[in-house]
Amino acid sequence: MQRDAVDFRKSIVHLGAIVEQKLGRDACTGALFVFCNKAKNKLKLLYWDKCGFA
């Protein structure tokens, strides 16, 4: 699923909120969520590893 670019100043908590609010998914399922910046030259990954986000 493709979404808009993400402001990379956002913290892990805010990225988790984007997953839950805009995508309608549970961020704590163990799925890997990939975010890119507007220039599409950087990535941030969000993953729940049972004891916190990595």
C-alpha distance matrix in Angstrom:
0.0 3.8 6.6 10.3 12.5 14.2 18.0 19.1 22.1 20.2 21.4 19.8 20.7 18.9 15.7 16.0 16.8 13.6 11.6 14.1 14.7 11.6 9.1 12.1 12.0 15.1 15.0 18.1 17.0 17.1 13.4 12.4 10.3 10.2 11.1 12.7 15.6 16.4 18.3 15.6 18.4 17.8 15.4 15.7 14.8 15.1 16.6 19.1 22.1 24.2 26.4 24.1 21.1 21.1
3.8 0.0 3.8 7.1 9.2 11.6 15.4 16.7 20.0 18.5 20.3 19.3 20.4 18.2 15.0 16.3 16.8 13.2 12.2 15.1 15.1 11.6 10.2 13.7 14.1 17.1 16.6 19.9 19.4 19.2 15.6 14.0 11.1 9.9 9.6 10.2 12.7 12.9 14.9 12.5 15.7 15.4 13.6 14.5 14.5 15.4 17.6 20.5 23.6 26.0 27.7 25.0 21.7 21.6
6.6 3.8 0.0 3.8 6.6 8.7 12.4 14.4 17.2 15.7 17.9 17.3 18.1 15.4 12.8 14.4 14.3 10.5 10.5 13.4 12.7 9.1 8.8 12.6 13.6 16.5 15.8 19.5 19.6 19.8 16.5 14.8 11.3 10.2 8.7 9.3 11.0 11.0 13.8 12.2 15.5 15.0 13.3 13.7 14.3 14.9 17.6 20.2 23.6 25.8 27.2 24.2 20.9 21.1
10.3 7.1 3.8 0.0 3.8 6.5 9.7 12.3 15.0 14.1 16.9 17.2 18.0 14.9 12.8 15.2 14.7 11.0 12.2 15.0 13.8 10.5 11.4 15.0 16.2 18.8 17.8 21.5 22.2 22.2 19.2 17.1 13.4 11.7 9.0 8.5 8.8 8.1 11.4 10.6 14.1 13.8 13.0 13.6 15.1 16.0 19.2 22.0 25.4 27.7 28.5 25.2 21.8 21.9
12.5 9.2 6.6 3.8 0.0 3.8 6.9 9.0 12.0 11.8 14.7 15.4 16.8 13.8 11.7 14.8 14.9 11.5 13.0 16.2 15.4 12.6 13.5 17.2 17.8 19.8 18.0 21.6 22.6 22.1 19.3 16.7 13.1 10.6 7.2 5.7 5.1 4.9 8.4 7.9 11.0 10.5 10.1 11.0 13.3 14.7 18.3 21.2 24.5 27.0 27.5 24.1 20.5 20.1
14.2 11.6 8.7 6.5 3.8 0.0 3.8 5.9 8.7 8.0 11.0 11.9 13.4 10.3 8.6 12.0 12.2 9.3 11.3 14.5 13.9 11.9 13.2 16.4 16.8 18.2 16.1 19.5 21.0 20.6 18.3 15.8 12.1 10.1 6.4 6.1 5.3 6.8 10.2 9.9 12.0 10.4 9.6 9.3 11.7 12.6 16.3 19.0 22.3 24.7 24.8 21.2 17.7 17.6
18.0 15.4 12.4 9.7 6.9 3.8 0.0 3.8 5.5 6.0 9.6 11.7 13.1 10.1 9.5 13.2 13.2 11.1 13.8 16.5 15.8 14.4 16.2 19.1 19.5 20.5 18.1 21.2 23.3 22.8 20.9 18.4 14.9 12.9 9.3 8.6 6.4 7.7 10.7 11.5 12.8 11.0 11.0 10.5 13.3 14.2 18.0 20.4 23.6 25.9 25.4 21.7 18.3 18.2
19.1 16.7 14.4 12.3 9.0 5.9 3.8 0.0 3.8 5.2 7.9 10.0 12.3 10.2 9.3 13.1 14.0 12.5 14.6 17.5 17.6 16.5 17.8 20.6 20.3 20.7 17.8 20.5 22.6 21.6 20.0 17.1 14.1 12.0 8.7 8.1 6.4 9.1 11.0 11.2 11.5 8.9 8.9 7.9 11.2 12.5 16.2 18.8 21.5 24.1 23.4 19.7 16.3 15.6
22.1 20.0 17.2 15.0 12.0 8.7 5.5 3.8 0.0 3.8 6.5 9.7 11.5 9.5 10.0 13.6 14.0 13.4 15.9 18.4 18.2 17.8 19.5 21.9 21.8 21.8 18.8 21.3 23.9 23.1 22.1 19.5 16.6 15.1 12.0 11.8 10.0 12.1 14.2 14.9 14.9 12.3 12.3 10.8 13.7 14.2 17.8 19.8 22.4 24.6 23.4 19.6 16.6 16.4
20.2 18.5 15.7 14.1 11.8 8.0 6.0 5.2 3.8 0.0 3.8 6.8 7.9 5.7 6.6 9.9 10.3 10.0 12.6 14.7 14.8 14.8 16.5 18.6 18.4 18.2 15.4 17.9 20.6 20.3 19.3 17.2 14.3 13.5 10.8 11.8 11.0 13.4 15.9 16.0 16.6 13.7 12.6 10.2 12.3 11.9 15.3 17.0 19.9 21.8 20.7 16.9 14.0 14.5
21.4 20.3 17.9 16.9 14.7 11.0 9.6 7.9 6.5 3.8 0.0 3.8 5.4 5.2 6.3 8.7 9.9 10.8 12.6 14.5 15.3 16.0 17.3 18.8 17.9 17.0 13.9 15.7 18.7 18.2 18.0 16.1 13.9 13.8 12.0 13.7 13.6 16.5 18.8 18.3 18.5 15.1 13.4 10.3 11.5 10.4 13.2 14.4 17.0 18.7 17.3 13.5 10.9 11.6
19.8 19.3 17.3 17.2 15.4 11.9 11.7 10.0 9.7 6.8 3.8 0.0 3.8 5.4 5.0 6.2 8.6 9.9 10.6 12.5 14.2 15.1 15.6 16.8 15.3 14.0 10.6 12.1 15.1 14.5 14.5 13.0 11.3 11.9 11.1 13.7 14.6 17.8 20.0 18.9 19.1 15.5 13.0 9.4 9.3 7.3 9.7 10.6 13.3 15.0 14.0 10.2 7.3 8.4
20.7 20.4 18.1 18.0 16.8 13.4 13.1 12.3 11.5 7.9 5.4 3.8 0.0 3.8 5.5 5.1 6.3 8.8 10.0 10.7 12.1 13.9 14.9 15.4 14.3 12.8 9.9 11.5 14.9 15.2 15.5 14.8 13.0 14.3 13.5 16.2 17.0 19.8 22.5 21.5 22.2 18.8 16.3 12.8 12.4 9.8 11.6 11.5 14.5 15.3 14.1 10.5 8.7 11.0
18.9 18.2 15.4 14.9 13.8 10.3 10.1 10.2 9.5 5.7 5.2 5.4 3.8 0.0 3.8 5.3 4.9 6.3 8.7 9.8 10.2 11.5 13.1 14.2 14.0 13.4 11.0 13.5 16.5 17.0 16.5 15.4 12.8 13.5 11.9 14.3 14.6 17.0 20.0 19.4 20.5 17.4 15.3 12.3 12.6 10.7 13.3 13.9 17.3 18.4 17.7 14.0 11.7 13.5
15.7 15.0 12.8 12.8 11.7 8.6 9.5 9.3 10.0 6.6 6.3 5.0 5.5 3.8 0.0 3.8 5.3 5.0 6.4 8.8 9.9 10.3 11.0 12.7 11.9 11.7 9.0 11.9 14.4 14.5 13.4 11.9 9.1 9.8 8.5 11.3 12.5 15.2 18.0 16.8 17.9 14.9 12.3 9.3 9.3 7.5 10.5 11.9 15.4 17.1 16.9 13.4 10.4 11.6
16.0 16.3 14.4 15.2 14.8 12.0 13.2 13.1 13.6 9.9 8.7 6.2 5.1 5.3 3.8 0.0 3.8 5.4 5.1 6.3 8.6 10.0 10.1 10.8 9.4 8.4 5.7 8.5 11.3 12.0 11.5 11.1 9.1 11.1 11.0 14.3 16.0 18.6 21.5 19.9 21.1 18.0 15.0 11.8 10.6 7.6 9.3 9.6 13.3 14.4 14.5 11.3 8.9 11.2
16.8 16.8 14.3 14.7 14.9 12.2 13.2 14.0 14.0 10.3 9.9 8.6 6.3 4.9 5.3 3.8 0.0 3.8 5.4 5.1 5.8 8.0 9.3 9.6 9.6 9.3 8.0 10.9 13.7 15.1 14.5 14.4 11.9 13.7 12.8 15.8 16.9 19.0 22.2 21.1 22.8 20.0 17.3 14.5 13.9 11.2 13.0 13.1 16.8 17.4 17.5 14.4 12.4 14.9
13.6 13.2 10.5 11.0 11.5 9.3 11.1 12.5 13.4 10.0 10.8 9.9 8.8 6.3 5.0 5.4 3.8 0.0 3.8 5.5 5.2 5.3 6.9 8.6 9.2 10.2 9.0 12.6 14.6 15.7 14.1 13.5 10.4 11.5 10.2 13.0 14.2 15.9 19.2 18.1 20.2 17.8 15.2 13.0 12.8 10.9 13.3 14.4 18.2 19.4 19.9 16.7 14.1 15.8
11.6 12.2 10.5 12.2 13.0 11.3 13.8 14.6 15.9 12.6 12.6 10.6 10.0 8.7 6.4 5.1 5.4 3.8 0.0 3.8 5.8 5.9 5.1 6.5 5.9 7.0 6.0 9.9 11.2 12.5 10.7 10.6 7.9 10.0 10.1 13.4 15.5 17.6 20.6 18.8 20.7 18.3 15.2 12.9 11.6 9.4 11.0 12.0 15.8 17.0 18.1 15.3 12.8 14.6
14.1 15.1 13.4 15.0 16.2 14.5 16.5 17.5 18.4 14.7 14.5 12.5 10.7 9.8 8.8 6.3 5.1 5.5 3.8 0.0 3.8 6.0 5.8 4.8 4.9 5.5 6.3 9.5 11.1 13.4 12.3 13.2 11.1 13.7 13.8 17.2 19.0 20.8 24.0 22.4 24.5 22.0 18.9 16.4 15.0 12.2 13.1 13.1 16.8 17.1 18.3 15.8 14.1 16.6
14.7 15.1 12.7 13.8 15.4 13.9 15.8 17.6 18.2 14.8 15.3 14.2 12.1 10.2 9.9 8.6 5.8 5.2 5.8 3.8 0.0 3.8 5.8 5.4 7.6 9.2 10.0 13.3 14.9 17.1 15.7 16.2 13.6 15.5 14.8 17.6 18.9 20.1 23.6 22.5 24.9 22.7 20.1 18.0 17.2 14.9 16.4 16.7 20.5 20.8 21.7 19.0 17.2 19.6
11.6 11.6 9.1 10.5 12.6 11.9 14.4 16.5 17.8 14.8 16.0 15.1 13.9 11.5 10.3 10.0 8.0 5.3 5.9 6.0 3.8 0.0 3.8 5.7 8.2 10.8 11.4 15.1 16.1 17.8 15.7 15.7 12.6 13.9 12.9 15.3 16.6 17.5 20.9 19.7 22.5 20.8 18.4 16.8 16.4 14.9 16.8 17.8 21.6 22.5 23.7 20.9 18.5 20.3
9.1 10.2 8.8 11.4 13.5 13.2 16.2 17.8 19.5 16.5 17.3 15.6 14.9 13.1 11.0 10.1 9.3 6.9 5.1 5.8 5.8 3.8 0.0 3.8 5.4 8.8 9.7 13.2 13.5 15.2 12.7 13.1 10.4 12.3 12.3 15.1 17.3 18.4 21.6 19.7 22.4 20.6 17.8 16.3 15.2 13.6 15.0 16.1 19.7 20.7 22.4 19.9 17.6 19.2
12.1 13.7 12.6 15.0 17.2 16.4 19.1 20.6 21.9 18.6 18.8 16.8 15.4 14.2 12.7 10.8 9.6 8.6 6.5 4.8 5.4 5.7 3.8 0.0 3.8 6.9 9.2 12.2 12.4 14.9 13.2 14.5 12.6 15.1 15.5 18.6 20.7 22.1 25.2 23.4 25.9 23.9 20.9 19.0 17.5 15.2 15.9 16.1 19.6 19.9 21.7 19.7 18.0 20.1
12.0 14.1 13.6 16.2 17.8 16.8 19.5 20.3 21.8 18.4 17.9 15.3 14.3 14.0 11.9 9.4 9.6 9.2 5.9 4.9 7.6 8.2 5.4 3.8 0.0 3.8 6.1 8.9 8.7 11.2 9.6 11.4 10.2 13.4 14.6 18.1 20.6 22.5 25.4 23.1 25.2 22.9 19.6 17.4 15.3 12.7 12.7 12.7 16.1 16.5 18.5 16.7 15.1 17.3
15.1 17.1 16.5 18.8 19.8 18.2 20.5 20.7 21.8 18.2 17.0 14.0 12.8 13.4 11.7 8.4 9.3 10.2 7.0 5.5 9.2 10.8 8.8 6.9 3.8 0.0 3.8 5.5 6.0 9.1 8.8 11.1 10.7 14.3 15.7 19.5 22.0 24.3 27.1 24.8 26.5 23.8 20.3 17.6 15.0 11.8 11.1 10.1 13.3 13.1 15.1 13.6 12.6 15.2
15.0 16.6 15.8 17.8 18.0 16.1 18.1 17.8 18.8 15.4 13.9 10.6 9.9 11.0 9.0 5.7 8.0 9.0 6.0 6.3 10.0 11.4 9.7 9.2 6.1 3.8 0.0 3.8 5.8 7.4 7.3 8.7 8.2 11.7 13.2 17.0 19.5 22.2 24.7 22.5 23.8 20.8 17.2 14.2 11.7 8.2 7.6 7.0 10.6 11.2 12.8 10.6 9.1 11.5
18.1 19.9 19.5 21.5 21.6 19.5 21.2 20.5 21.3 17.9 15.7 12.1 11.5 13.5 11.9 8.5 10.9 12.6 9.9 9.5 13.3 15.1 13.2 12.2 8.9 5.5 3.8 0.0 3.8 5.7 7.5 9.7 10.6 14.2 16.1 19.9 22.5 25.5 27.8 25.4 26.3 23.1 19.5 16.3 13.3 9.7 7.7 5.2 8.1 7.8 9.7 8.5 8.2 11.0
17.0 19.4 19.6 22.2 22.6 21.0 23.3 22.6 23.9 20.6 18.7 15.1 14.9 16.5 14.4 11.3 13.7 14.6 11.2 11.1 14.9 16.1 13.5 12.4 8.7 6.0 5.8 3.8 0.0 3.8 5.5 8.8 10.6 14.4 16.9 20.7 23.7 26.6 28.7 26.0 27.0 24.0 20.3 17.5 14.2 11.0 8.5 6.7 8.8 8.6 11.7 11.2 10.8 12.8
17.1 19.2 19.8 22.2 22.1 20.6 22.8 21.6 23.1 20.3 18.2 14.5 15.2 17.0 14.5 12.0 15.1 15.7 12.5 13.4 17.1 17.8 15.2 14.9 11.2 9.1 7.4 5.7 3.8 0.0 3.8 6.5 9.3 12.8 15.8 19.3 22.5 25.7 27.4 24.4 25.0 22.0 18.2 15.6 11.9 9.3 6.0 4.9 6.3 7.6 10.7 10.3 9.4 10.4
13.4 15.6 16.5 19.2 19.3 18.3 20.9 20.0 22.1 19.3 18.0 14.5 15.5 16.5 13.4 11.5 14.5 14.1 10.7 12.3 15.7 15.7 12.7 13.2 9.6 8.8 7.3 7.5 5.5 3.8 0.0 3.8 6.4 9.9 13.1 16.6 20.0 22.9 24.6 21.5 22.4 19.8 16.0 13.9 10.3 8.3 6.2 7.2 9.3 11.3 14.1 12.9 11.0 11.5
12.4 14.0 14.8 17.1 16.7 15.8 18.4 17.1 19.5 17.2 16.1 13.0 14.8 15.4 11.9 11.1 14.4 13.5 10.6 13.2 16.2 15.7 13.1 14.5 11.4 11.1 8.7 9.7 8.8 6.5 3.8 0.0 3.8 6.6 10.1 13.4 16.8 19.9 21.3 18.1 18.8 16.1 12.3 10.4 6.9 5.9 5.0 7.9 10.1 12.9 15.0 13.2 10.5 9.9
10.3 11.1 11.3 13.4 13.1 12.1 14.9 14.1 16.6 14.3 13.9 11.3 13.0 12.8 9.1 9.1 11.9 10.4 7.9 11.1 13.6 12.6 10.4 12.6 10.2 10.7 8.2 10.6 10.6 9.3 6.4 3.8 0.0 3.8 6.7 10.3 13.6 16.5 18.3 15.4 16.5 13.9 10.2 8.3 5.7 5.1 6.5 9.6 12.6 15.3 16.9 14.3 11.1 10.9
10.2 9.9 10.2 11.7 10.6 10.1 12.9 12.0 15.1 13.5 13.8 11.9 14.3 13.5 9.8 11.1 13.7 11.5 10.0 13.7 15.5 13.9 12.3 15.1 13.4 14.3 11.7 14.2 14.4 12.8 9.9 6.6 3.8 0.0 3.8 6.8 10.4 13.4 14.7 11.7 12.7 10.3 6.7 5.9 4.7 6.5 9.0 12.6 15.2 18.3 19.5 16.7 13.1 12.1
11.1 9.6 8.7 9.0 7.2 6.4 9.3 8.7 12.0 10.8 12.0 11.1 13.5 11.9 8.5 11.0 12.8 10.2 10.1 13.8 14.8 12.9 12.3 15.5 14.6 15.7 13.2 16.1 16.9 15.8 13.1 10.1 6.7 3.8 0.0 3.8 6.9 9.9 11.8 9.3 10.8 8.4 5.5 5.1 6.3 8.1 11.5 14.8 17.7 20.6 21.3 18.1 14.4 13.6
12.7 10.2 9.3 8.5 5.7 6.1 8.6 8.1 11.8 11.8 13.7 13.7 16.2 14.3 11.3 14.3 15.8 13.0 13.4 17.2 17.6 15.3 15.1 18.6 18.1 19.5 17.0 19.9 20.7 19.3 16.6 13.4 10.3 6.8 3.8 0.0 3.8 6.7 8.0 5.6 7.3 5.7 4.5 6.4 8.9 11.4 14.9 18.3 21.0 24.1 24.6 21.3 17.6 16.3
15.6 12.7 11.0 8.8 5.1 5.3 6.4 6.4 10.0 11.0 13.6 14.6 17.0 14.6 12.5 16.0 16.9 14.2 15.5 19.0 18.9 16.6 17.3 20.7 20.6 22.0 19.5 22.5 23.7 22.5 20.0 16.8 13.6 10.4 6.9 3.8 0.0 3.8 5.5 5.1 6.8 5.9 6.7 8.5 11.7 14.1 17.7 21.0 23.8 26.7 26.8 23.3 19.6 18.5
16.4 12.9 11.0 8.1 4.9 6.8 7.7 9.1 12.1 13.4 16.5 17.8 19.8 17.0 15.2 18.6 19.0 15.9 17.6 20.8 20.1 17.5 18.4 22.1 22.5 24.3 22.2 25.5 26.6 25.7 22.9 19.9 16.5 13.4 9.9 6.7 3.8 0.0 3.8 5.4 8.0 8.7 10.2 12.2 15.3 17.5 21.2 24.4 27.3 30.2 30.4 26.8 23.2 22.2
18.3 14.9 13.8 11.4 8.4 10.2 10.7 11.0 14.2 15.9 18.8 20.0 22.5 20.0 18.0 21.5 22.2 19.2 20.6 24.0 23.6 20.9 21.6 25.2 25.4 27.1 24.7 27.8 28.7 27.4 24.6 21.3 18.3 14.7 11.8 8.0 5.5 3.8 0.0 3.8 5.5 7.7 10.3 13.1 16.4 19.2 22.7 26.2 28.7 31.9 32.0 28.6 24.9 23.4
15.6 12.5 12.2 10.6 7.9 9.9 11.5 11.2 14.9 16.0 18.3 18.9 21.5 19.4 16.8 19.9 21.1 18.1 18.8 22.4 22.5 19.7 19.7 23.4 23.1 24.8 22.5 25.4 26.0 24.4 21.5 18.1 15.4 11.7 9.3 5.6 5.1 5.4 3.8 0.0 3.8 5.8 7.6 10.9 13.7 16.7 20.0 23.6 26.1 29.3 29.8 26.6 22.8 21.2
18.4 15.7 15.5 14.1 11.0 12.0 12.8 11.5 14.9 16.6 18.5 19.1 22.2 20.5 17.9 21.1 22.8 20.2 20.7 24.5 24.9 22.5 22.4 25.9 25.2 26.5 23.8 26.3 27.0 25.0 22.4 18.8 16.5 12.7 10.8 7.3 6.8 8.0 5.5 3.8 0.0 3.8 7.0 10.6 13.6 17.0 20.1 23.8 25.8 29.3 29.5 26.4 22.7 20.5
17.8 15.4 15.0 13.8 10.5 10.4 11.0 8.9 12.3 13.7 15.1 15.5 18.8 17.4 14.9 18.0 20.0 17.8 18.3 22.0 22.7 20.8 20.6 23.9 22.9 23.8 20.8 23.1 24.0 22.0 19.8 16.1 13.9 10.3 8.4 5.7 5.9 8.7 7.7 5.8 3.8 0.0 3.8 7.0 10.2 13.6 16.8 20.4 22.4 25.8 25.9 22.7 19.0 16.8
15.4 13.6 13.3 13.0 10.1 9.6 11.0 8.9 12.3 12.6 13.4 13.0 16.3 15.3 12.3 15.0 17.3 15.2 15.2 18.9 20.1 18.4 17.8 20.9 19.6 20.3 17.2 19.5 20.3 18.2 16.0 12.3 10.2 6.7 5.5 4.5 6.7 10.2 10.3 7.6 7.0 3.8 0.0 3.8 6.6 10.0 13.1 16.8 18.8 22.3 22.6 19.5 15.8 13.7
15.7 14.5 13.7 13.6 11.0 9.3 10.5 7.9 10.8 10.2 10.3 9.4 12.8 12.3 9.3 11.8 14.5 13.0 12.9 16.4 18.0 16.8 16.3 19.0 17.4 17.6 14.2 16.3 17.5 15.6 13.9 10.4 8.3 5.9 5.1 6.4 8.5 12.2 13.1 10.9 10.6 7.0 3.8 0.0 3.8 6.7 10.1 13.5 15.7 19.0 19.1 15.8 12.1 10.3
14.8 14.5 14.3 15.1 13.3 11.7 13.3 11.2 13.7 12.3 11.5 9.3 12.4 12.6 9.3 10.6 13.9 12.8 11.6 15.0 17.2 16.4 15.2 17.5 15.3 15.0 11.7 13.3 14.2 11.9 10.3 6.9 5.7 4.7 6.3 8.9 11.7 15.3 16.4 13.7 13.6 10.2 6.6 3.8 0.0 3.8 6.6 10.2 12.4 15.7 16.3 13.4 9.7 7.9
15.1 15.4 14.9 16.0 14.7 12.6 14.2 12.5 14.2 11.9 10.4 7.3 9.8 10.7 7.5 7.6 11.2 10.9 9.4 12.2 14.9 14.9 13.6 15.2 12.7 11.8 8.2 9.7 11.0 9.3 8.3 5.9 5.1 6.5 8.1 11.4 14.1 17.5 19.2 16.7 17.0 13.6 10.0 6.7 3.8 0.0 3.8 7.0 9.8 12.7 13.3 10.3 6.7 6.2
16.6 17.6 17.6 19.2 18.3 16.3 18.0 16.2 17.8 15.3 13.2 9.7 11.6 13.3 10.5 9.3 13.0 13.3 11.0 13.1 16.4 16.8 15.0 15.9 12.7 11.1 7.6 7.7 8.5 6.0 6.2 5.0 6.5 9.0 11.5 14.9 17.7 21.2 22.7 20.0 20.1 16.8 13.1 10.1 6.6 3.8 0.0 3.8 6.3 9.4 10.6 8.4 5.6 5.4
19.1 20.5 20.2 22.0 21.2 19.0 20.4 18.8 19.8 17.0 14.4 10.6 11.5 13.9 11.9 9.6 13.1 14.4 12.0 13.1 16.7 17.8 16.1 16.1 12.7 10.1 7.0 5.2 6.7 4.9 7.2 7.9 9.6 12.6 14.8 18.3 21.0 24.4 26.2 23.6 23.8 20.4 16.8 13.5 10.2 7.0 3.8 0.0 3.8 5.8 7.3 5.7 4.5 6.2
22.1 23.6 23.6 25.4 24.5 22.3 23.6 21.5 22.4 19.9 17.0 13.3 14.5 17.3 15.4 13.3 16.8 18.2 15.8 16.8 20.5 21.6 19.7 19.6 16.1 13.3 10.6 8.1 8.8 6.3 9.3 10.1 12.6 15.2 17.7 21.0 23.8 27.3 28.7 26.1 25.8 22.4 18.8 15.7 12.4 9.8 6.3 3.8 0.0 3.9 5.6 5.8 6.2 6.8
24.2 26.0 25.8 27.7 27.0 24.7 25.9 24.1 24.6 21.8 18.7 15.0 15.3 18.4 17.1 14.4 17.4 19.4 17.0 17.1 20.8 22.5 20.7 19.9 16.5 13.1 11.2 7.8 8.6 7.6 11.3 12.9 15.3 18.3 20.6 24.1 26.7 30.2 31.9 29.3 29.3 25.8 22.3 19.0 15.7 12.7 9.4 5.8 3.9 0.0 3.8 5.9 8.1 9.9
26.4 27.7 27.2 28.5 27.5 24.8 25.4 23.4 23.4 20.7 17.3 14.0 14.1 17.7 16.9 14.5 17.5 19.9 18.1 18.3 21.7 23.7 22.4 21.7 18.5 15.1 12.8 9.7 11.7 10.7 14.1 15.0 16.9 19.5 21.3 24.6 26.8 30.4 32.0 29.8 29.5 25.9 22.6 19.1 16.3 13.3 10.6 7.3 5.6 3.8 0.0 3.8 7.2 9.2
24.1 25.0 24.2 25.2 24.1 21.2 21.7 19.7 19.6 16.9 13.5 10.2 10.5 14.0 13.4 11.3 14.4 16.7 15.3 15.8 19.0 20.9 19.9 19.7 16.7 13.6 10.6 8.5 11.2 10.3 12.9 13.2 14.3 16.7 18.1 21.3 23.3 26.8 28.6 26.6 26.4 22.7 19.5 15.8 13.4 10.3 8.4 5.7 5.8 5.9 3.8 0.0 3.8 6.5
21.1 21.7 20.9 21.8 20.5 17.7 18.3 16.3 16.6 14.0 10.9 7.3 8.7 11.7 10.4 8.9 12.4 14.1 12.8 14.1 17.2 18.5 17.6 18.0 15.1 12.6 9.1 8.2 10.8 9.4 11.0 10.5 11.1 13.1 14.4 17.6 19.6 23.2 24.9 22.8 22.7 19.0 15.8 12.1 9.7 6.7 5.6 4.5 6.2 8.1 7.2 3.8 0.0 3.8
21.1 21.6 21.1 21.9 20.1 17.6 18.2 15.6 16.4 14.5 11.6 8.4 11.0 13.5 11.6 11.2 14.9 15.8 14.6 16.6 19.6 20.3 19.2 20.1 17.3 15.2 11.5 11.0 12.8 10.4 11.5 9.9 10.9 12.1 13.6 16.3 18.5 22.2 23.4 21.2 20.5 16.8 13.7 10.3 7.9 6.2 5.4 6.2 6.8 9.9 9.2 6.5 3.8 0.0
